């Protein structure tokens, strides 16, 4: 997993504030986060026998950084490739969540922007997941270094201005949500029908396989059709759950997808399993703390996680 490590500072409010508004919320909760670390924890909780998870990232030499690394180790994630940057604060994310589970997030990257190409020169493993809260040159270097060595899953969250160039570098898998797809394509994307069209367009732009998630509605997948030189587009309806906190649901989806692909689960089945895992995460409070184990996925969605 290549990506960010942040300390999340979360506040729950009755309703999300509009521009210029001030709202009162709950006491602030401090918890480990960052898209890269979240995806690593999600993968570690869902990985079967023989699968291991390694985190590549950067923290500051401060209490937040030490807490984040300890949280990774507690989940069985190898943190040996997480570098400590002197004189730079660990990243933080300021999260506001309303009673329906919707959220707005502001990130101060801090040490996450200290990653350099040398940090990814020796990336390996069966699957490399890259999230976009790190510098674009590092993402570009990782995509090149892992070519023909690992299945490359690129999560453009958030979608940087250089998104088109990153997709043209032909990642094996691209994962975005509706707003990220809209940012990349330059047009609105809303609902499964538009997500399916967007997934097809992203494959045409260079991605080997593309997934566009559409929140509670589900996800759309586009990829090769059995080696016949054509592509297939499939929509996976969302699992009906009572959402409590959607923060981390998307990261759970990505981590779950990576684990399923590493285990050889077919693409559409992998997307379905990832959707079930993401839906389960949305029913549980907290980000990393709310990420599910296989038994949780089955209990909440009725979908059996496809790994032993």
C-alpha positions as CSV (number, residue, x, y, z in Angstrom):
1,X,0.0,0.0,0.0
2,X,1.4,3.3,-1.1
3,X,-0.3,6.4,0.4
4,X,-1.0,8.7,3.2
5,X,-1.0,8.4,6.9
6,X,-3.0,11.0,8.8
7,X,-4.3,11.6,12.3
8,X,-8.1,12.0,11.9
9,X,-9.8,14.6,14.0
10,X,-13.5,13.9,13.8
11,X,-16.5,15.9,15.0
12,X,-20.2,14.8,14.7
13,X,-22.8,17.5,14.0
14,X,-26.6,17.6,13.4
15,X,-26.1,18.8,9.8
16,X,-23.1,19.7,7.7
17,X,-22.3,23.5,7.6
18,X,-22.7,25.6,4.5
19,X,-20.3,28.3,3.4
20,X,-19.8,30.9,6.2
21,X,-21.8,28.9,8.7
22,X,-20.7,27.8,12.2
23,X,-22.2,24.7,13.8
24,X,-21.6,23.1,17.2
25,X,-20.6,19.5,17.4
26,X,-19.5,16.6,19.6
27,X,-16.2,16.4,21.4
28,X,-13.4,15.8,18.9
29,X,-12.2,12.3,18.4
30,X,-8.6,11.5,17.5
31,X,-8.0,8.3,15.5
32,X,-5.5,6.8,13.0
33,X,-6.4,7.5,9.4
34,X,-5.1,8.5,6.0
35,X,-6.2,6.8,2.8
36,X,-3.1,4.7,2.5
37,X,-3.1,3.5,6.1
38,X,-6.9,3.0,6.0
39,X,-6.6,0.8,2.9
40,X,-3.8,-1.2,4.5
41,X,-5.8,-1.9,7.7
42,X,-8.9,-2.9,5.6
43,X,-6.8,-5.3,3.6
44,X,-5.1,-6.7,6.7
45,X,-8.4,-7.5,8.3
46,X,-9.8,-9.2,5.2
47,X,-6.6,-11.0,4.1
48,X,-6.7,-14.8,4.2
49,X,-3.8,-17.2,4.9
50,X,-0.6,-16.4,3.0
51,X,-1.4,-12.8,2.3
52,X,0.5,-10.0,4.0
53,X,0.2,-6.2,3.8
54,X,3.1,-3.7,3.7
55,X,2.7,0.1,4.0
56,X,4.8,2.6,2.2
57,X,4.5,6.2,3.4
58,X,5.9,9.0,5.5
59,X,5.1,10.5,8.9
60,X,6.6,13.3,11.0
61,X,8.8,12.6,14.0
62,X,6.0,13.4,16.5
63,X,3.5,11.7,18.7
64,X,0.9,11.5,15.9
65,X,3.4,9.7,13.7
66,X,4.3,7.2,16.4
67,X,0.7,6.5,17.1
68,X,-0.1,5.9,13.4
69,X,2.7,3.4,13.0
70,X,1.8,1.6,16.2
71,X,-1.8,1.3,14.9
72,X,-0.5,-0.3,11.7
73,X,1.6,-2.8,13.6
74,X,-1.3,-3.7,15.8
75,X,-3.2,-4.8,12.7
76,X,-0.4,-6.9,11.4
77,X,0.7,-4.4,8.8
78,X,4.4,-4.2,8.0
79,X,5.5,-0.6,8.6
80,X,9.2,-1.0,7.7
81,X,8.8,1.1,4.6
82,X,7.2,4.0,6.4
83,X,9.8,6.8,6.6
84,X,10.0,9.4,9.4
85,X,10.6,12.9,8.1
86,X,12.4,15.2,10.6
87,X,11.1,18.7,11.1
88,X,7.7,18.1,9.3
89,X,4.4,17.4,11.1
90,X,2.5,14.2,10.5
91,X,-0.5,14.7,8.2
92,X,-3.9,15.4,9.8
93,X,-7.5,15.2,8.4
94,X,-10.3,17.3,9.9
95,X,-13.6,15.4,9.4
96,X,-17.1,16.6,10.0
97,X,-19.9,13.9,10.0
98,X,-23.6,14.5,10.2
99,X,-26.3,12.3,11.7
100,X,-27.0,10.6,8.4
101,X,-23.3,9.5,8.1
102,X,-22.4,12.0,5.3
103,X,-19.1,13.9,5.8
104,X,-16.8,16.6,4.6
105,X,-13.0,16.2,5.0
106,X,-10.1,18.7,4.9
107,X,-6.6,17.3,4.8
108,X,-3.3,19.0,5.8
109,X,-0.8,16.6,4.1
110,X,2.3,17.4,6.2
111,X,4.8,14.6,6.0
112,X,2.8,12.8,3.3
113,X,4.2,15.3,0.8
114,X,7.8,14.4,1.8
115,X,7.6,11.1,-0.1
116,X,10.1,11.0,-3.0
117,X,10.6,8.6,-5.9
118,X,13.4,6.8,-4.0
119,X,10.9,5.6,-1.5
120,X,9.2,3.5,-4.2
121,X,12.2,2.3,-6.1
122,X,11.9,-1.2,-4.8
123,X,8.1,-1.7,-4.7
124,X,7.1,-5.3,-4.9
125,X,4.4,-7.8,-4.0
126,X,1.5,-9.2,-6.0
127,X,-0.6,-6.1,-5.8
128,X,0.4,-2.5,-5.4
129,X,-2.4,-0.1,-4.3
130,X,-1.6,3.6,-4.8
131,X,-3.8,6.4,-3.3
132,X,-3.5,10.0,-4.4
133,X,-2.8,11.9,-1.1
134,X,0.9,11.7,-2.0
135,X,2.9,13.7,-4.6
136,X,2.1,13.0,-8.2
137,X,5.8,12.4,-9.2
138,X,5.9,9.6,-6.5
139,X,2.7,8.0,-8.0
140,X,4.3,8.2,-11.5
141,X,7.5,6.6,-10.2
142,X,5.6,3.8,-8.5
143,X,3.5,3.0,-11.5
144,X,6.7,2.7,-13.6
145,X,8.6,0.7,-11.0
146,X,5.8,-1.8,-10.5
147,X,5.0,-2.3,-14.2
148,X,5.2,-6.0,-15.0
149,X,6.1,-6.8,-11.4
150,X,2.7,-6.3,-9.6
151,X,-0.9,-5.7,-10.3
152,X,-1.2,-1.9,-10.0
153,X,-4.4,-0.5,-8.4
154,X,-4.6,3.3,-8.7
155,X,-7.2,5.1,-6.4
156,X,-7.4,8.7,-7.6
157,X,-8.7,10.0,-4.3
158,X,-8.5,12.9,-4.6
159,X,-8.2,13.3,-8.3
160,X,-5.1,15.5,-9.0
161,X,-4.9,17.9,-12.0
162,X,-2.5,15.3,-13.6
163,X,-5.1,12.6,-13.5
164,X,-5.3,12.1,-17.2
165,X,-1.5,11.5,-17.5
166,X,-1.7,9.0,-14.6
167,X,-4.5,7.1,-16.3
168,X,-2.6,7.2,-19.6
169,X,0.2,5.4,-17.8
170,X,-2.1,2.3,-18.0
171,X,-2.7,1.2,-14.4
172,X,-4.1,-2.3,-14.2
173,X,-7.0,-1.1,-12.1
174,X,-8.4,2.4,-11.6
175,X,-10.9,3.1,-8.7
176,X,-12.7,6.4,-8.3
177,X,-16.0,7.6,-6.9
178,X,-18.5,9.7,-8.7
179,X,-17.0,13.1,-7.8
180,X,-13.5,11.9,-8.7
181,X,-14.7,10.5,-12.0
182,X,-16.4,13.8,-12.7
183,X,-13.1,15.7,-11.9
184,X,-11.2,13.4,-14.3
185,X,-13.8,13.5,-17.1
186,X,-14.9,17.1,-16.8
187,X,-18.6,16.4,-16.6
188,X,-21.0,15.3,-13.8
189,X,-21.2,11.7,-12.9
190,X,-24.2,10.6,-10.7
191,X,-25.9,7.2,-10.3
192,X,-25.0,3.8,-11.6
193,X,-25.9,4.5,-15.2
194,X,-23.6,7.4,-15.5
195,X,-21.0,5.6,-13.4
196,X,-21.0,2.7,-15.9
197,X,-20.5,5.1,-18.8
198,X,-17.7,6.8,-16.9
199,X,-16.0,3.4,-16.2
200,X,-16.0,2.6,-19.9
201,X,-14.5,6.0,-20.7
202,X,-11.8,5.6,-18.2
203,X,-10.8,2.2,-19.7
204,X,-10.7,3.9,-23.1
205,X,-8.4,6.5,-21.6
206,X,-5.9,3.9,-20.6
207,X,-6.9,2.0,-17.5
208,X,-6.9,-1.8,-17.8
209,X,-9.9,-2.1,-15.6
210,X,-12.0,0.7,-14.1
211,X,-14.4,0.9,-11.1
212,X,-16.6,3.9,-10.4
213,X,-18.3,3.7,-7.0
214,X,-21.6,5.3,-6.5
215,X,-22.1,5.3,-2.8
216,X,-25.2,3.4,-1.6
217,X,-26.3,2.8,-5.2
218,X,-23.4,0.4,-5.8
219,X,-20.5,0.4,-8.3
220,X,-19.9,0.1,-12.0
221,X,-17.1,-2.0,-13.5
222,X,-15.5,-2.0,-17.0
223,X,-12.8,-4.4,-18.1
224,X,-11.7,-7.0,-20.6
225,X,-14.3,-9.5,-21.8
226,X,-12.4,-12.8,-21.6
227,X,-9.5,-11.8,-23.8
228,X,-11.7,-11.3,-26.9
229,X,-10.3,-7.7,-27.4
230,X,-13.6,-6.2,-26.2
231,X,-14.7,-4.7,-22.9
232,X,-17.6,-5.5,-20.7
233,X,-19.5,-3.1,-18.4
234,X,-21.2,-4.5,-15.3
235,X,-23.1,-2.7,-12.6
236,X,-23.1,-4.1,-9.0
237,X,-26.1,-2.8,-7.0
238,X,-25.3,-1.6,-3.5
239,X,-26.0,-3.7,-0.4
240,X,-28.9,-2.3,1.6
241,X,-27.6,-1.3,5.0
242,X,-28.3,1.4,7.7
243,X,-25.3,3.7,7.3
244,X,-23.8,5.1,10.5
245,X,-20.6,6.6,9.3
246,X,-19.5,6.6,5.7
247,X,-15.9,7.8,6.5
248,X,-13.6,4.9,5.5
249,X,-16.2,3.0,3.4
250,X,-14.4,3.9,0.2
251,X,-11.0,3.0,1.6
252,X,-12.5,-0.3,2.8
253,X,-13.7,-0.9,-0.8
254,X,-10.2,-0.4,-2.2
255,X,-8.4,-2.5,0.4
256,X,-11.0,-5.3,0.0
257,X,-10.7,-5.2,-3.8
258,X,-6.9,-5.5,-3.6
259,X,-7.1,-8.5,-1.3
260,X,-9.7,-10.2,-3.6
261,X,-7.6,-9.6,-6.7
262,X,-4.4,-10.8,-5.0
263,X,-6.2,-14.0,-4.1
264,X,-7.3,-14.5,-7.7
265,X,-11.0,-13.7,-7.3
266,X,-12.5,-12.9,-10.8
267,X,-13.0,-9.1,-11.4
268,X,-16.8,-8.8,-11.1
269,X,-16.8,-11.1,-8.0
270,X,-14.0,-9.0,-6.5
271,X,-15.9,-5.8,-7.1
272,X,-19.0,-7.4,-5.5
273,X,-17.1,-8.5,-2.5
274,X,-15.5,-5.1,-2.1
275,X,-18.9,-3.5,-2.3
276,X,-20.1,-5.7,0.5
277,X,-17.1,-4.9,2.7
278,X,-17.5,-1.1,2.0
279,X,-21.2,-1.3,2.9
280,X,-20.4,-3.1,6.1
281,X,-17.9,-0.4,7.1
282,X,-20.6,2.3,6.6
283,X,-22.6,0.6,9.4
284,X,-19.9,0.9,12.0
285,X,-18.6,4.1,13.6
286,X,-15.0,5.2,13.2
287,X,-12.6,4.9,10.2
288,X,-10.0,2.2,10.9
289,X,-11.9,1.0,13.9
290,X,-15.0,0.4,11.8
291,X,-13.4,-1.6,9.1
292,X,-14.8,-5.2,9.0
293,X,-13.5,-8.7,9.3
294,X,-14.9,-11.4,7.1
295,X,-17.5,-12.5,9.6
296,X,-18.8,-8.9,9.9
297,X,-19.3,-8.7,6.1
298,X,-21.4,-11.8,6.2
299,X,-23.4,-10.7,9.2
300,X,-24.3,-7.3,7.8
301,X,-24.8,-8.0,4.1
302,X,-25.3,-11.7,3.8
303,X,-22.4,-11.9,1.4
304,X,-19.7,-14.4,2.2
305,X,-16.2,-13.0,2.0
306,X,-14.6,-15.1,-0.8
307,X,-11.4,-15.9,1.1
308,X,-11.0,-18.5,3.8
